[in-house]
């Protein structure tokens, strides 16, 4: 289904990233990663103010495997 897209601002695109505007059949990742970060780490925007009194990131993970990308072509 066609769509009309307005203004798009792209700051950066990593080497394993996907940026698509328009119709697609299938978009699948070819790599996976686990990221630990504190409160307010991935906030983006113009004029953003983040106030965290105390932040603690728990990195203890008992799983041997997380969701994989086994069937991606």
C-alpha beads as a LAMMPS data file, in Angstrom:
LAMMPS data file: protein, C-alpha beads

73 atoms
72 bonds

1 atom types
1 bond types

-500.0 500.0 xlo xhi
-500.0 500.0 ylo yhi
-500.0 500.0 zlo zhi

Masses

1 110.0

Atoms # bond

1 1 1 0.000 0.000 0.000
2 1 1 1.613 3.260 -1.078
3 1 1 2.235 5.924 1.530
4 1 1 3.108 9.609 1.496
5 1 1 6.129 10.299 3.679
6 1 1 6.890 13.751 5.023
7 1 1 10.214 15.076 6.283
8 1 1 12.737 12.444 7.393
9 1 1 15.874 13.260 9.376
10 1 1 18.610 10.596 9.360
11 1 1 21.613 11.315 11.562
12 1 1 23.651 8.130 11.126
13 1 1 23.192 4.589 9.844
14 1 1 25.428 1.786 11.098
15 1 1 26.993 -0.842 8.880
16 1 1 24.414 -3.499 9.843
17 1 1 21.388 -1.180 9.849
18 1 1 18.339 -1.030 7.596
19 1 1 16.742 2.223 6.476
20 1 1 13.712 1.855 4.253
21 1 1 11.007 4.216 3.073
22 1 1 8.401 2.616 0.875
23 1 1 6.936 -0.816 0.275
24 1 1 8.899 -3.898 1.282
25 1 1 8.143 -7.608 1.303
26 1 1 10.397 -8.720 4.142
27 1 1 12.998 -7.043 6.371
28 1 1 15.091 -9.372 8.542
29 1 1 18.188 -8.793 10.674
30 1 1 21.378 -10.601 9.735
31 1 1 23.023 -10.081 13.129
32 1 1 21.969 -9.930 16.755
33 1 1 23.406 -8.211 19.820
34 1 1 22.601 -7.773 23.493
35 1 1 23.015 -4.274 24.889
36 1 1 22.980 -3.151 28.510
37 1 1 22.567 0.542 29.272
38 1 1 21.374 2.802 32.064
39 1 1 18.253 4.922 32.326
40 1 1 17.987 7.601 29.649
41 1 1 20.841 6.202 27.533
42 1 1 19.015 5.888 24.200
43 1 1 16.883 9.037 24.362
44 1 1 17.133 11.187 21.246
45 1 1 15.667 14.497 20.228
46 1 1 16.240 18.212 20.011
47 1 1 16.442 20.017 23.370
48 1 1 16.060 16.861 25.456
49 1 1 16.480 17.042 29.238
50 1 1 16.766 13.783 31.200
51 1 1 16.934 13.768 34.996
52 1 1 17.636 10.489 36.802
53 1 1 18.296 10.602 40.511
54 1 1 19.757 7.108 40.687
55 1 1 20.342 4.621 37.890
56 1 1 21.498 1.025 38.144
57 1 1 21.793 -1.434 35.254
58 1 1 21.424 -5.128 36.021
59 1 1 23.600 -7.174 33.650
60 1 1 23.058 -10.556 35.327
61 1 1 21.500 -12.902 32.745
62 1 1 21.087 -16.636 33.387
63 1 1 19.931 -17.466 29.828
64 1 1 22.328 -19.450 27.700
65 1 1 20.662 -18.377 24.443
66 1 1 18.404 -15.490 23.545
67 1 1 16.299 -15.041 20.431
68 1 1 18.493 -15.883 17.454
69 1 1 18.422 -15.224 13.747
70 1 1 18.617 -18.867 12.657
71 1 1 16.191 -18.771 9.705
72 1 1 17.220 -15.423 8.174
73 1 1 18.573 -15.608 4.675

Bonds

1 1 1 2
2 1 2 3
3 1 3 4
4 1 4 5
5 1 5 6
6 1 6 7
7 1 7 8
8 1 8 9
9 1 9 10
10 1 10 11
11 1 11 12
12 1 12 13
13 1 13 14
14 1 14 15
15 1 15 16
16 1 16 17
17 1 17 18
18 1 18 19
19 1 19 20
20 1 20 21
21 1 21 22
22 1 22 23
23 1 23 24
24 1 24 25
25 1 25 26
26 1 26 27
27 1 27 28
28 1 28 29
29 1 29 30
30 1 30 31
31 1 31 32
32 1 32 33
33 1 33 34
34 1 34 35
35 1 35 36
36 1 36 37
37 1 37 38
38 1 38 39
39 1 39 40
40 1 40 41
41 1 41 42
42 1 42 43
43 1 43 44
44 1 44 45
45 1 45 46
46 1 46 47
47 1 47 48
48 1 48 49
49 1 49 50
50 1 50 51
51 1 51 52
52 1 52 53
53 1 53 54
54 1 54 55
55 1 55 56
56 1 56 57
57 1 57 58
58 1 58 59
59 1 59 60
60 1 60 61
61 1 61 62
62 1 62 63
63 1 63 64
64 1 64 65
65 1 65 66
66 1 66 67
67 1 67 68
68 1 68 69
69 1 69 70
70 1 70 71
71 1 71 72
72 1 72 73
